Amino acid sequence: MKEDAEGQRTQPGTGMDGTDVPTGQPGYDALAELYDRRFPGPWERPLDRHSVDAFADGLPRGGTILDVGCGTGHVTVELAFRGFQTIGVDPSERMLEIARKRYPSRTWILGDAHFPADAAPVRAAGPIVGILARFSLIHVPPAEIPGVLASWAANTEPGCQVLVVFQCLPDEDRETEEFEHVVAPAWRWNPSALAKALDEAGFAETWRVIVRPDEGHPYPECHLSAVRR
Ligand SMILES: C[S@@+](CC[C@H](N)C(=O)[O-])C[C@H]1O[C@@H](n2cnc3c(N)ncnc32)[C@H](O)[C@@H]1O
């Protein structure tokens, strides 16, 4: 058992190829069942589905999509139903257990938001045509985001599409702000700041949509699409 930068206890893990992989998401491990009951389906609001449809529509059918922070896998399999190969990656064993039990024929691997280049299913998959990261980069400390995005760029080819969905800041003043999240430490981003980080890593923004807060969603949410140059 070791401790991460937040002082949280993390458990070393072993990937499918026997190598050590970053793992441990104490909040999601503890609350996985509760999370699963609270979010039984993939879509909370219509735009959640429409933004994933727009992302998927631009990708070659049959290609492989990496779902970063896939959680219980319910959005990942929506992409599988649309004819893509999928690889879901998440640092929480408990979230992955739910995904594996529910969708055993799909590929689920343990790992954090960095591109899992050493994982056997990823090496076997060929070029990744798309990367989806819905409400998962919020849990990566902002200082680590450039490294995460650089790892995506280093392991993808021009044309690879990215869709990042995240709670965002309403103004252009600040880049990021830690916010209260019931499960794990989390940061919301100014959409332009995250678009800039993507751009600096090699992903040019193609579109963004911002959904305003409502009763169940205290913060605006940004759906940000980019393509690898
Ligand atoms: C709010 S859930 C979203 C799950 C899924 N993407 C969806 O749209 O339903 C956030 C997920 O991010 C994962 N996560 C937490 N920290 C992460 C990190 N550093 N890198 C990648 N994923 C992380 C959690 O384990 C959790 O499964």
The ligand as an SDF file (V2000), in Angstrom:
LIG
                    3D

 27 29  0  0  0  0  0  0  0  0999 V2000
  -18.2180   10.0710  -12.8070 C   0  0  0  0  0  0  0  0  0  0  0  0
  -17.4900    8.5350  -13.2250 S   0  0  0  0  0  0  0  0  0  0  0  0
  -17.7710    8.5190  -14.9880 C   0  0  0  0  0  0  0  0  0  0  0  0
  -17.8410    7.1390  -15.5750 C   0  0  0  0  0  0  0  0  0  0  0  0
  -18.1080    7.0810  -17.0820 C   0  0  0  0  0  0  0  0  0  0  0  0
  -17.0840    7.7780  -17.8290 N   0  0  0  0  0  0  0  0  0  0  0  0
  -19.4630    7.6120  -17.4420 C   0  0  0  0  0  0  0  0  0  0  0  0
  -19.5720    8.5520  -18.2250 O   0  0  0  0  0  0  0  0  0  0  0  0
  -20.4500    7.0520  -16.9340 O   0  0  0  0  0  0  0  0  0  0  0  0
  -15.7640    8.9030  -13.1200 C   0  0  0  0  0  0  0  0  0  0  0  0
  -14.8410    7.7340  -13.3590 C   0  0  0  0  0  0  0  0  0  0  0  0
  -13.5010    8.2570  -13.4570 O   0  0  0  0  0  0  0  0  0  0  0  0
  -12.6360    7.3520  -12.8260 C   0  0  0  0  0  0  0  0  0  0  0  0
  -11.3920    8.0340  -12.4280 N   0  0  0  0  0  0  0  0  0  0  0  0
  -11.0720    8.5790  -11.2440 C   0  0  0  0  0  0  0  0  0  0  0  0
   -9.8360    9.0550  -11.2480 N   0  0  0  0  0  0  0  0  0  0  0  0
   -9.3440    8.8070  -12.4900 C   0  0  0  0  0  0  0  0  0  0  0  0
   -8.0930    9.0190  -13.1220 C   0  0  0  0  0  0  0  0  0  0  0  0
   -7.0760    9.6090  -12.4760 N   0  0  0  0  0  0  0  0  0  0  0  0
   -7.9270    8.6040  -14.3940 N   0  0  0  0  0  0  0  0  0  0  0  0
   -8.9470    7.9970  -15.0640 C   0  0  0  0  0  0  0  0  0  0  0  0
  -10.1480    7.7620  -14.5100 N   0  0  0  0  0  0  0  0  0  0  0  0
  -10.3480    8.1550  -13.2440 C   0  0  0  0  0  0  0  0  0  0  0  0
  -13.4200    6.8300  -11.6470 C   0  0  0  0  0  0  0  0  0  0  0  0
  -12.8990    5.6210  -11.1290 O   0  0  0  0  0  0  0  0  0  0  0  0
  -14.8200    6.7120  -12.2390 C   0  0  0  0  0  0  0  0  0  0  0  0
  -15.0760    5.4280  -12.7330 O   0  0  0  0  0  0  0  0  0  0  0  0
  1  2  1  0
  2  3  1  0
  2 10  1  0
  3  4  1  0
  4  5  1  0
  5  6  1  0
  5  7  1  0
  7  8  2  0
  7  9  1  0
 10 11  1  0
 11 12  1  0
 11 26  1  0
 12 13  1  0
 13 14  1  0
 13 24  1  0
 14 15  1  0
 14 23  1  0
 15 16  2  0
 16 17  1  0
 17 18  1  0
 17 23  2  0
 18 19  1  0
 18 20  2  0
 20 21  1  0
 21 22  2  0
 22 23  1  0
 24 25  1  0
 24 26  1  0
 26 27  1  0
M  CHG  2   2   1   9  -1
M  END
$$$$
